[in-house]
Amino acid sequence: MAIAEVRRLSKRMTVLEPGEDPERLSAGLRQDGIQPMGQIPKDVCQGILSALQNKPLYNGYAISNSDRVARPLQDARQFPIGIHTAADVIMAQGALELANNPTILKAVESYLGCIPTIYSIGMWRSFSALERNATQKFHRDYDDFKFGSSGSRVGDLVDFRAPAACM
């Protein structure tokens, strides 16, 4: 799927409101393999960013794929991408609630045909002024036959026009 296709799909984007139809979201996943989710409330984004502001980052898309050196935000900017620990993300106000959004979980359950299990949670910081690595380029993960991933933008975005959240 090309960036133009993601932009086309983003036109289906809606704000996740109470009462959103999980079946509509699931149908989008079945049809296109991606479902734009809309905007995350600004106060939730600010709460998450505020909680993680002084937490260290590791220089990779996963701590296990980094040099395992914890760095403050200003030092982490020398790398294309940084990741916070799962423990720090879970403790950030609003992050766990976002991951456990009942509408999203019901849509994923409908799509997968089973009750979903959240097996991982994380937050990356992408420093796009540097050369981009593979994680920052449009790609598709092929982890399993029945696998889903949700990504949400919680900070400023400079040069990419896509929905704030997709699953």
Sequence and secondary structure as in RCSB ss.txt:
>XXXX:A:sequence
MAIAEVRRLSKRMTVLEPGEDPERLSAGLRQDGIQPMGQIPKDVCQGILSALQNKPLYNGYAISNSDRVARPLQD
ARQFPIGIHTAADVIMAQGALELANNPTILKAVESYLGCIPTIYSIGMWRSFSALERNATQKFHRDYDDFKFGSS
GSRVGDLVDFRAPAACM
>XXXX:A:secstr
  HHHHHHHHTT     TT  HHHHHHHHHHHS  B     HHHHHHHHHHHTTS BBSSSSGGGS    B HHH
HTTSSEEE  HHHHHHSTTHHHHHT HHHHHHHHHHHTS         EEE TTS   GGGSS      SS    
EE  S  SS  S SEE 
